[in-house]
């Protein structure tokens, strides 16, 4: 019987994974360092960022006797003293992971990765409450290969940290995970809750902006198939009309506004750009290469996104969020049905610029705040600014240090 193209691809990936796994088994001859913790974000493609960043910072604040390792593809990425960055090659990855007491990750481990008995794997994920589906929630668009990788990773996880009953209820289908979970909140949200004013001032100083400049952050989500496929999207055609957006925000909220653009890190890692240039009427600040999305989000006054869970991160600090869903029908056909009927969310949305502008004009901040609070109460959300502390408590207890 002739194998399909997908079957041949899966067999090739599995053979490759078994071959590469030999590095992990070889490294088992080295002892586990009881004070080593290895961090990874988005399979090494991003730098010091997301939930693992704030867990690492809390560990550094408490103690200096740990070997904190960060696996990263781009060795030019900056890390604070106390973090040992390591090039994310197969040999390095196998050695560092095989000799660590704890792993902290916000995405899936590679298929060749093997965990030793006694090691502890904390999965923080890179989103909390989701708009777009993941895992089996994607239906037919969830490939067999993606399922194999997901199942492999989930079998190794010892603890999934969450921020709500909603996430816990959806873990089985979304994460293909049925193990232990702990509701701590999202470590990356701590800085938004505790240090937002500091983030605002720092960002404006870095980019030479007046302190009273208002910022709208535009952050489109990831599109076009799986993360391993080649991409060449004509992103310029998909950008909002920023001139129209700025005028609508200035009319509604007053002040002088600038655009902060944040492409998805998977696009940035592939050096895919927008094709946008600055316009005489407004300034585009391309913050796509900033490692930490939260430092950018915390500096903004309004978020415009589409299907990104970042909408909820912004809502945790009561930031106005608008969804620009110009490709709603095409997106759901490719990705699968969204996790929400958008009409039930507190985020006003528009399928074209006229619609988006109208939503901005009609925005009622008091009603928005009330609706957000009601939703988070219903979903049993915990975001109190102490997630990093609570997660590090778990790590220290596990390591016995």
C-alpha positions as a Markdown table, in Angstrom:
| # | Residue | x | y | z |
|---|---|---|---|---|
| 1 | Unk | 0.0 | 0.0 | 0.0 |
| 2 | Unk | 1.4 | 3.4 | -1.0 |
| 3 | Unk | 1.9 | 5.8 | 1.8 |
| 4 | Unk | 0.5 | 9.3 | 1.7 |
| 5 | Unk | 2.8 | 12.3 | 1.7 |
| 6 | Unk | 1.7 | 13.0 | 5.3 |
| 7 | Unk | 2.6 | 9.4 | 6.3 |
| 8 | Unk | 6.0 | 9.7 | 4.7 |
| 9 | Unk | 6.6 | 13.0 | 6.5 |
| 10 | Unk | 5.6 | 11.6 | 9.9 |
| 11 | Unk | 7.8 | 8.5 | 9.5 |
| 12 | Unk | 10.7 | 10.7 | 8.5 |
| 13 | Unk | 10.2 | 13.0 | 11.5 |
| 14 | Unk | 9.9 | 10.0 | 13.9 |
| 15 | Unk | 13.1 | 8.4 | 12.5 |
| 16 | Unk | 14.9 | 11.7 | 12.9 |
| 17 | Unk | 13.6 | 12.1 | 16.5 |
| 18 | Unk | 14.7 | 8.6 | 17.5 |
| 19 | Unk | 18.1 | 9.3 | 16.1 |
| 20 | Unk | 18.4 | 12.7 | 17.8 |
| 21 | Unk | 17.1 | 11.2 | 21.1 |
| 22 | Unk | 20.4 | 9.3 | 21.4 |
| 23 | Unk | 22.0 | 12.5 | 22.5 |
| 24 | Unk | 19.7 | 12.7 | 25.5 |
| 25 | Unk | 20.3 | 9.0 | 26.4 |
| 26 | Unk | 24.1 | 9.5 | 26.1 |
| 27 | Unk | 23.9 | 12.5 | 28.4 |
| 28 | Unk | 22.4 | 10.4 | 31.2 |
| 29 | Unk | 25.9 | 9.4 | 32.1 |
| 30 | Unk | 26.2 | 12.8 | 33.6 |
| 31 | Unk | 24.6 | 13.5 | 37.0 |
| 32 | Unk | 21.6 | 15.8 | 37.5 |
| 33 | Unk | 22.7 | 19.1 | 39.1 |
| 34 | Unk | 20.2 | 19.7 | 41.9 |
| 35 | Unk | 20.6 | 23.4 | 41.5 |
| 36 | Unk | 20.3 | 23.7 | 37.7 |
| 37 | Unk | 17.1 | 25.1 | 36.0 |
| 38 | Unk | 16.9 | 25.3 | 32.2 |
| 39 | Unk | 14.5 | 27.9 | 30.6 |
| 40 | Unk | 13.3 | 28.0 | 27.0 |
| 41 | Unk | 10.8 | 30.3 | 25.2 |
| 42 | Unk | 9.2 | 29.4 | 21.9 |
| 43 | Unk | 11.6 | 26.6 | 21.2 |
| 44 | Unk | 14.6 | 29.0 | 21.6 |
| 45 | Unk | 13.6 | 31.5 | 18.9 |
| 46 | Unk | 13.0 | 34.3 | 21.4 |
| 47 | Unk | 15.2 | 35.8 | 24.1 |
| 48 | Unk | 14.6 | 36.9 | 27.7 |
| 49 | Unk | 10.8 | 37.0 | 27.7 |
| 50 | Unk | 7.3 | 35.8 | 28.6 |
| 51 | Unk | 6.5 | 33.8 | 31.8 |
| 52 | Unk | 10.0 | 32.1 | 32.1 |
| 53 | Unk | 11.6 | 35.6 | 32.2 |
| 54 | Unk | 9.7 | 36.7 | 35.3 |
| 55 | Unk | 10.2 | 33.3 | 37.0 |
| 56 | Unk | 13.9 | 33.6 | 36.4 |
| 57 | Unk | 14.0 | 37.2 | 37.7 |
| 58 | Unk | 12.3 | 36.1 | 40.9 |
| 59 | Unk | 14.8 | 33.3 | 41.4 |
| 60 | Unk | 17.7 | 35.8 | 40.9 |
| 61 | Unk | 16.1 | 38.2 | 43.4 |
| 62 | Unk | 16.0 | 35.5 | 46.0 |
| 63 | Unk | 19.3 | 33.7 | 45.6 |
| 64 | Unk | 22.6 | 33.6 | 43.7 |
| 65 | Unk | 23.6 | 29.9 | 44.2 |
| 66 | Unk | 21.6 | 28.5 | 41.2 |
| 67 | Unk | 22.8 | 27.6 | 37.7 |
| 68 | Unk | 20.1 | 29.3 | 35.6 |
| 69 | Unk | 20.5 | 28.3 | 31.9 |
| 70 | Unk | 18.7 | 29.8 | 29.0 |
| 71 | Unk | 18.6 | 27.9 | 25.6 |
| 72 | Unk | 18.4 | 30.5 | 22.8 |
| 73 | Unk | 19.0 | 30.4 | 19.0 |
| 74 | Unk | 20.4 | 33.9 | 18.7 |
| 75 | Unk | 23.4 | 34.3 | 21.0 |
| 76 | Unk | 23.3 | 38.1 | 20.5 |
| 77 | Unk | 20.2 | 38.3 | 22.7 |
| 78 | Unk | 20.8 | 40.1 | 26.0 |
| 79 | Unk | 20.4 | 38.4 | 29.4 |
| 80 | Unk | 21.0 | 39.8 | 33.0 |
| 81 | Unk | 23.9 | 38.6 | 35.1 |
| 82 | Unk | 23.1 | 35.3 | 36.7 |
| 83 | Unk | 21.6 | 33.8 | 33.5 |
| 84 | Unk | 23.9 | 31.5 | 31.5 |
| 85 | Unk | 22.8 | 31.6 | 27.9 |
| 86 | Unk | 23.6 | 28.6 | 25.8 |
| 87 | Unk | 23.3 | 28.1 | 22.0 |
| 88 | Unk | 20.2 | 26.0 | 21.3 |
| 89 | Unk | 21.9 | 23.2 | 19.4 |
| 90 | Unk | 20.9 | 19.6 | 19.7 |
| 91 | Unk | 24.1 | 18.6 | 21.7 |
| 92 | Unk | 23.8 | 21.6 | 24.0 |
| 93 | Unk | 20.1 | 21.1 | 24.5 |
| 94 | Unk | 20.5 | 17.4 | 25.3 |
| 95 | Unk | 23.3 | 18.1 | 27.8 |
| 96 | Unk | 21.7 | 21.0 | 29.6 |
| 97 | Unk | 18.2 | 19.5 | 29.8 |
| 98 | Unk | 19.5 | 16.1 | 30.8 |
| 99 | Unk | 21.5 | 17.5 | 33.7 |
| 100 | Unk | 19.0 | 19.9 | 35.1 |
| 101 | Unk | 16.7 | 19.4 | 38.1 |
| 102 | Unk | 14.0 | 21.6 | 36.7 |
| 103 | Unk | 12.8 | 22.7 | 33.2 |
| 104 | Unk | 10.7 | 25.8 | 32.6 |
| 105 | Unk | 9.2 | 26.3 | 29.2 |
| 106 | Unk | 6.4 | 28.3 | 27.5 |
| 107 | Unk | 6.0 | 26.1 | 24.4 |
| 108 | Unk | 6.5 | 22.5 | 23.3 |
| 109 | Unk | 9.7 | 20.5 | 23.7 |
| 110 | Unk | 11.1 | 19.0 | 20.5 |
| 111 | Unk | 10.1 | 15.5 | 19.6 |
| 112 | Unk | 13.6 | 14.1 | 20.4 |
| 113 | Unk | 13.6 | 15.5 | 23.9 |
| 114 | Unk | 13.7 | 12.9 | 26.7 |
| 115 | Unk | 13.1 | 13.6 | 30.4 |
| 116 | Unk | 15.0 | 11.6 | 33.1 |
| 117 | Unk | 13.3 | 10.2 | 36.2 |
| 118 | Unk | 13.4 | 12.7 | 39.0 |
| 119 | Unk | 13.4 | 15.8 | 36.8 |
| 120 | Unk | 10.6 | 18.3 | 37.2 |
| 121 | Unk | 9.0 | 20.1 | 34.1 |
| 122 | Unk | 6.9 | 23.2 | 34.6 |
| 123 | Unk | 4.9 | 24.3 | 31.6 |
| 124 | Unk | 3.8 | 27.9 | 31.7 |
| 125 | Unk | 2.5 | 28.2 | 28.1 |
| 126 | Unk | 2.7 | 31.5 | 26.3 |
| 127 | Unk | -1.0 | 32.4 | 26.5 |
| 128 | Unk | -3.7 | 32.2 | 29.1 |
| 129 | Unk | -7.4 | 32.5 | 28.1 |
| 130 | Unk | -7.4 | 31.9 | 24.4 |
| 131 | Unk | -9.5 | 33.3 | 21.5 |
| 132 | Unk | -8.0 | 31.0 | 18.8 |
| 133 | Unk | -8.2 | 27.3 | 19.2 |
| 134 | Unk | -5.2 | 25.0 | 19.9 |
| 135 | Unk | -4.8 | 21.3 | 20.0 |
| 136 | Unk | -7.9 | 19.2 | 19.4 |
| 137 | Unk | -10.0 | 22.3 | 19.5 |
| 138 | Unk | -8.7 | 23.0 | 16.0 |
| 139 | Unk | -10.6 | 20.1 | 14.6 |
| 140 | Unk | -9.4 | 18.9 | 11.2 |
| 141 | Unk | -6.8 | 21.7 | 11.0 |
| 142 | Unk | -4.8 | 20.0 | 13.9 |
| 143 | Unk | -2.4 | 17.9 | 12.0 |
| 144 | Unk | -1.3 | 14.4 | 13.0 |
| 145 | Unk | 2.3 | 15.5 | 13.3 |
| 146 | Unk | 1.3 | 18.4 | 15.6 |
| 147 | Unk | -0.7 | 16.0 | 17.7 |
| 148 | Unk | 2.3 | 13.7 | 18.1 |
| 149 | Unk | 4.5 | 16.6 | 19.2 |
| 150 | Unk | 1.8 | 17.8 | 21.6 |
| 151 | Unk | 1.3 | 14.4 | 23.1 |
| 152 | Unk | 5.0 | 13.8 | 23.5 |
| 153 | Unk | 5.5 | 17.1 | 25.3 |
| 154 | Unk | 2.4 | 16.7 | 27.5 |
| 155 | Unk | 3.5 | 13.3 | 28.7 |
| 156 | Unk | 6.6 | 14.9 | 30.2 |
| 157 | Unk | 4.9 | 17.8 | 32.0 |
| 158 | Unk | 4.8 | 17.6 | 35.7 |
| 159 | Unk | 2.9 | 20.9 | 36.4 |
| 160 | Unk | 0.9 | 23.2 | 34.2 |
| 161 | Unk | 0.5 | 26.6 | 35.8 |
| 162 | Unk | -2.8 | 28.3 | 35.0 |
| 163 | Unk | -4.6 | 31.5 | 35.7 |
| 164 | Unk | -8.2 | 30.4 | 35.7 |
| 165 | Unk | -10.8 | 27.6 | 35.8 |
| 166 | Unk | -11.4 | 28.3 | 32.1 |
| 167 | Unk | -7.8 | 27.3 | 31.2 |
| 168 | Unk | -8.0 | 24.2 | 33.4 |
| 169 | Unk | -11.3 | 23.2 | 31.8 |
| 170 | Unk | -9.8 | 23.4 | 28.3 |
| 171 | Unk | -6.4 | 21.8 | 29.1 |
| 172 | Unk | -7.5 | 18.3 | 28.0 |
| 173 | Unk | -8.5 | 19.3 | 24.5 |
| 174 | Unk | -6.2 | 22.3 | 24.0 |
| 175 | Unk | -3.0 | 21.0 | 25.6 |
| 176 | Unk | -3.9 | 17.3 | 25.5 |
| 177 | Unk | -2.9 | 17.4 | 29.1 |
| 178 | Unk | -4.7 | 15.8 | 32.1 |
| 179 | Unk | -2.0 | 16.1 | 34.8 |
| 180 | Unk | -1.4 | 18.3 | 37.7 |
| 181 | Unk | -2.3 | 22.0 | 37.4 |
| 182 | Unk | -1.8 | 24.9 | 39.8 |
| 183 | Unk | -3.6 | 28.3 | 39.5 |
| 184 | Unk | -1.0 | 30.9 | 40.2 |
| 185 | Unk | -1.7 | 33.4 | 37.5 |
| 186 | Unk | 0.6 | 34.3 | 34.7 |
| 187 | Unk | 4.2 | 35.4 | 35.7 |
| 188 | Unk | 4.4 | 37.8 | 32.7 |
| 189 | Unk | 1.3 | 39.6 | 33.9 |
| 190 | Unk | 3.0 | 40.5 | 37.2 |
| 191 | Unk | 5.0 | 43.3 | 35.7 |
| 192 | Unk | 1.8 | 44.7 | 34.0 |
| 193 | Unk | 0.1 | 44.9 | 37.4 |
| 194 | Unk | 3.0 | 46.0 | 39.5 |
| 195 | Unk | 5.2 | 48.2 | 37.3 |
| 196 | Unk | 3.1 | 49.6 | 34.5 |
| 197 | Unk | 4.1 | 53.2 | 35.1 |
| 198 | Unk | 7.7 | 52.3 | 35.0 |
| 199 | Unk | 7.2 | 50.5 | 31.7 |
| 200 | Unk | 5.4 | 53.5 | 30.3 |
| 201 | Unk | 8.2 | 55.9 | 31.1 |
| 202 | Unk | 11.0 | 53.5 | 30.1 |
| 203 | Unk | 9.5 | 52.8 | 26.6 |
| 204 | Unk | 8.9 | 56.5 | 25.9 |
| 205 | Unk | 12.5 | 57.4 | 26.9 |
| 206 | Unk | 14.0 | 54.6 | 24.8 |
| 207 | Unk | 12.1 | 55.8 | 21.7 |
| 208 | Unk | 12.5 | 59.5 | 22.3 |
| 209 | Unk | 8.8 | 60.2 | 22.9 |
| 210 | Unk | 7.2 | 62.9 | 25.1 |
| 211 | Unk | 6.0 | 61.5 | 28.4 |
| 212 | Unk | 2.4 | 62.4 | 27.5 |
| 213 | Unk | 2.5 | 60.6 | 24.1 |
| 214 | Unk | -0.3 | 58.0 | 23.8 |
| 215 | Unk | 0.4 | 54.7 | 22.2 |
| 216 | Unk | -1.8 | 52.2 | 20.3 |
| 217 | Unk | -0.2 | 48.8 | 20.1 |
| 218 | Unk | -1.1 | 46.8 | 17.0 |
| 219 | Unk | -0.2 | 43.1 | 17.5 |
| 220 | Unk | -1.6 | 40.6 | 14.9 |
| 221 | Unk | -1.5 | 37.0 | 15.8 |
| 222 | Unk | 0.2 | 34.1 | 14.0 |
| 223 | Unk | -1.2 | 33.0 | 10.7 |
| 224 | Unk | -0.8 | 30.5 | 7.8 |
| 225 | Unk | -0.5 | 27.0 | 8.9 |
| 226 | Unk | 1.8 | 25.3 | 11.3 |
| 227 | Unk | 4.8 | 27.0 | 12.8 |
| 228 | Unk | 7.2 | 25.0 | 10.7 |
| 229 | Unk | 5.9 | 26.0 | 7.3 |
| 230 | Unk | 7.4 | 28.6 | 5.0 |
| 231 | Unk | 5.7 | 32.0 | 5.1 |
| 232 | Unk | 5.8 | 35.0 | 2.8 |
| 233 | Unk | 2.6 | 36.8 | 3.7 |
| 234 | Unk | 1.9 | 40.2 | 2.1 |
| 235 | Unk | 1.4 | 41.7 | 5.5 |
| 236 | Unk | 1.3 | 45.3 | 4.2 |
| 237 | Unk | -2.1 | 44.6 | 2.7 |
| 238 | Unk | -3.4 | 43.3 | 6.0 |
| 239 | Unk | -2.3 | 46.2 | 8.2 |
| 240 | Unk | -5.0 | 48.6 | 9.4 |
| 241 | Unk | -5.2 | 52.0 | 7.9 |
| 242 | Unk | -3.1 | 53.6 | 10.6 |
| 243 | Unk | -3.9 | 57.1 | 9.6 |
| 244 | Unk | -7.6 | 56.5 | 10.0 |
| 245 | Unk | -7.0 | 54.6 | 13.3 |
| 246 | Unk | -4.9 | 57.4 | 14.8 |
| 247 | Unk | -7.6 | 60.0 | 13.9 |
| 248 | Unk | -10.3 | 57.9 | 15.5 |
| 249 | Unk | -8.3 | 57.5 | 18.7 |
| 250 | Unk | -7.4 | 61.2 | 18.9 |
| 251 | Unk | -11.1 | 62.1 | 18.4 |
| 252 | Unk | -12.2 | 59.6 | 21.1 |
| 253 | Unk | -9.5 | 59.8 | 23.7 |
| 254 | Unk | -7.7 | 63.1 | 22.8 |
| 255 | Unk | -4.0 | 63.6 | 23.0 |
| 256 | Unk | -1.2 | 62.9 | 20.5 |
| 257 | Unk | -1.0 | 59.2 | 19.4 |
| 258 | Unk | 1.7 | 57.0 | 17.9 |
| 259 | Unk | 1.5 | 53.4 | 16.6 |
| 260 | Unk | 3.6 | 50.6 | 18.1 |
| 261 | Unk | 3.8 | 47.6 | 15.9 |
| 262 | Unk | 4.4 | 44.2 | 17.3 |
| 263 | Unk | 4.6 | 41.3 | 14.9 |
| 264 | Unk | 4.4 | 37.7 | 16.2 |
| 265 | Unk | 7.9 | 36.4 | 17.3 |
| 266 | Unk | 7.6 | 33.5 | 14.8 |
| 267 | Unk | 7.5 | 36.0 | 12.0 |
| 268 | Unk | 10.3 | 38.2 | 13.4 |
| 269 | Unk | 12.5 | 35.1 | 13.8 |
| 270 | Unk | 12.1 | 34.5 | 10.0 |
| 271 | Unk | 12.9 | 38.1 | 9.3 |
| 272 | Unk | 9.5 | 38.7 | 7.8 |
| 273 | Unk | 8.6 | 42.4 | 7.9 |
| 274 | Unk | 5.6 | 44.6 | 7.3 |
| 275 | Unk | 6.6 | 46.6 | 4.3 |
| 276 | Unk | 5.2 | 49.6 | 6.2 |
| 277 | Unk | 7.0 | 53.0 | 6.2 |
| 278 | Unk | 6.5 | 56.0 | 8.4 |
| 279 | Unk | 3.8 | 58.4 | 7.2 |
| 280 | Unk | 4.0 | 62.2 | 7.6 |
| 281 | Unk | 0.8 | 62.1 | 9.7 |
| 282 | Unk | 2.0 | 59.5 | 12.3 |
| 283 | Unk | 5.0 | 57.5 | 13.4 |
| 284 | Unk | 5.2 | 53.7 | 13.4 |
| 285 | Unk | 7.4 | 52.3 | 16.1 |
| 286 | Unk | 8.3 | 48.8 | 15.1 |
| 287 | Unk | 8.8 | 47.0 | 18.4 |
| 288 | Unk | 8.7 | 43.5 | 16.9 |
| 289 | Unk | 12.3 | 42.8 | 17.8 |
| 290 | Unk | 11.8 | 43.7 | 21.5 |
| 291 | Unk | 12.2 | 40.4 | 23.3 |
| 292 | Unk | 9.6 | 41.0 | 25.9 |
| 293 | Unk | 6.0 | 41.6 | 24.7 |
| 294 | Unk | 4.9 | 42.6 | 28.2 |
| 295 | Unk | 7.3 | 45.6 | 28.4 |
| 296 | Unk | 5.8 | 46.9 | 25.1 |
| 297 | Unk | 2.2 | 46.1 | 26.1 |
| 298 | Unk | 2.6 | 47.8 | 29.5 |
| 299 | Unk | 3.7 | 51.0 | 27.8 |
| 300 | Unk | 0.6 | 51.2 | 25.6 |
| 301 | Unk | -2.7 | 52.9 | 26.2 |
| 302 | Unk | -4.8 | 50.9 | 23.7 |
| 303 | Unk | -4.3 | 47.5 | 22.2 |
| 304 | Unk | -5.6 | 46.5 | 18.7 |
| 305 | Unk | -5.2 | 42.8 | 17.9 |
| 306 | Unk | -7.2 | 40.1 | 16.3 |
| 307 | Unk | -7.3 | 36.5 | 17.7 |
| 308 | Unk | -4.4 | 36.9 | 20.2 |
| 309 | Unk | -4.6 | 35.9 | 23.8 |
| 310 | Unk | -2.8 | 39.2 | 24.4 |
| 311 | Unk | -6.2 | 40.8 | 24.4 |
| 312 | Unk | -6.8 | 39.2 | 27.8 |
| 313 | Unk | -3.3 | 40.3 | 29.1 |
| 314 | Unk | -4.3 | 43.8 | 28.3 |
| 315 | Unk | -7.7 | 43.4 | 29.9 |
| 316 | Unk | -6.1 | 42.3 | 33.2 |
| 317 | Unk | -4.9 | 45.9 | 33.6 |
| 318 | Unk | -8.2 | 47.3 | 32.2 |
| 319 | Unk | -6.6 | 48.5 | 29.0 |
| 320 | Unk | -9.1 | 49.2 | 26.2 |
| 321 | Unk | -8.9 | 46.4 | 23.6 |
| 322 | Unk | -10.2 | 46.4 | 20.0 |
| 323 | Unk | -10.2 | 43.5 | 17.6 |
| 324 | Unk | -9.5 | 44.0 | 13.9 |
| 325 | Unk | -10.7 | 40.8 | 12.4 |
| 326 | Unk | -10.6 | 41.6 | 8.6 |
| 327 | Unk | -10.2 | 37.9 | 7.7 |
| 328 | Unk | -12.6 | 36.3 | 10.2 |
| 329 | Unk | -14.2 | 33.8 | 7.8 |
| 330 | Unk | -10.9 | 32.8 | 6.2 |
| 331 | Unk | -9.1 | 32.5 | 9.5 |
| 332 | Unk | -11.7 | 30.2 | 11.1 |
| 333 | Unk | -11.8 | 28.0 | 7.9 |
| 334 | Unk | -8.0 | 27.5 | 8.2 |
| 335 | Unk | -7.6 | 27.4 | 12.0 |
| 336 | Unk | -10.9 | 26.1 | 13.2 |
| 337 | Unk | -13.8 | 27.7 | 15.1 |
| 338 | Unk | -12.8 | 30.4 | 17.7 |
| 339 | Unk | -13.1 | 29.6 | 21.3 |
| 340 | Unk | -15.6 | 32.4 | 21.7 |
| 341 | Unk | -18.4 | 34.0 | 19.9 |
| 342 | Unk | -16.8 | 37.4 | 19.6 |
| 343 | Unk | -20.0 | 39.1 | 20.5 |
| 344 | Unk | -19.8 | 37.6 | 24.0 |
| 345 | Unk | -16.4 | 39.1 | 24.7 |
| 346 | Unk | -15.9 | 42.6 | 26.1 |
| 347 | Unk | -13.6 | 43.6 | 23.2 |
| 348 | Unk | -15.3 | 45.6 | 20.5 |
| 349 | Unk | -14.4 | 44.2 | 17.0 |
| 350 | Unk | -14.5 | 45.3 | 13.5 |
| 351 | Unk | -14.3 | 43.3 | 10.2 |
| 352 | Unk | -13.2 | 46.4 | 8.3 |
| 353 | Unk | -11.8 | 49.9 | 9.1 |
| 354 | Unk | -15.2 | 51.6 | 9.0 |
| 355 | Unk | -16.5 | 49.0 | 11.5 |
| 356 | Unk | -13.4 | 49.4 | 13.7 |
| 357 | Unk | -13.7 | 53.2 | 13.8 |
| 358 | Unk | -17.3 | 53.0 | 14.7 |
| 359 | Unk | -16.5 | 50.7 | 17.6 |
| 360 | Unk | -13.9 | 53.2 | 18.8 |
| 361 | Unk | -16.4 | 56.0 | 18.6 |
| 362 | Unk | -18.9 | 54.1 | 20.7 |
| 363 | Unk | -16.5 | 52.8 | 23.3 |
| 364 | Unk | -17.7 | 53.3 | 26.9 |
| 365 | Unk | -14.9 | 52.7 | 29.3 |
| 366 | Unk | -17.1 | 52.3 | 32.4 |
| 367 | Unk | -19.2 | 49.6 | 30.6 |
| 368 | Unk | -16.0 | 48.0 | 29.3 |
| 369 | Unk | -14.5 | 47.7 | 32.9 |
| 370 | Unk | -17.7 | 46.3 | 34.2 |
| 371 | Unk | -18.0 | 43.7 | 31.5 |
| 372 | Unk | -14.4 | 42.7 | 31.9 |
| 373 | Unk | -14.8 | 42.3 | 35.7 |
| 374 | Unk | -17.9 | 40.2 | 35.2 |
| 375 | Unk | -16.3 | 37.9 | 32.7 |
| 376 | Unk | -13.2 | 37.3 | 34.8 |
| 377 | Unk | -15.3 | 36.6 | 37.8 |
| 378 | Unk | -17.3 | 34.0 | 35.8 |
| 379 | Unk | -14.1 | 32.4 | 34.5 |
| 380 | Unk | -12.5 | 32.4 | 38.0 |
| 381 | Unk | -9.5 | 34.3 | 36.9 |
| 382 | Unk | -6.5 | 34.7 | 39.2 |
| 383 | Unk | -4.1 | 37.5 | 38.3 |
| 384 | Unk | -3.0 | 39.2 | 41.5 |
| 385 | Unk | 0.6 | 40.2 | 40.5 |
| 386 | Unk | 2.1 | 37.4 | 42.6 |
| 387 | Unk | 2.4 | 34.6 | 40.1 |
| 388 | Unk | 6.2 | 34.7 | 39.9 |
| 389 | Unk | 6.4 | 34.4 | 43.7 |
| 390 | Unk | 4.0 | 31.5 | 43.8 |
| 391 | Unk | 5.7 | 29.6 | 41.0 |
| 392 | Unk | 9.2 | 30.0 | 42.5 |
| 393 | Unk | 7.8 | 28.8 | 45.8 |
| 394 | Unk | 6.9 | 25.6 | 44.0 |
| 395 | Unk | 10.3 | 25.3 | 42.4 |
| 396 | Unk | 12.2 | 25.8 | 45.7 |
| 397 | Unk | 10.0 | 23.3 | 47.5 |
| 398 | Unk | 10.5 | 20.8 | 44.7 |
| 399 | Unk | 14.3 | 21.3 | 44.7 |
| 400 | Unk | 14.5 | 21.3 | 48.5 |
| 401 | Unk | 16.5 | 24.5 | 48.5 |
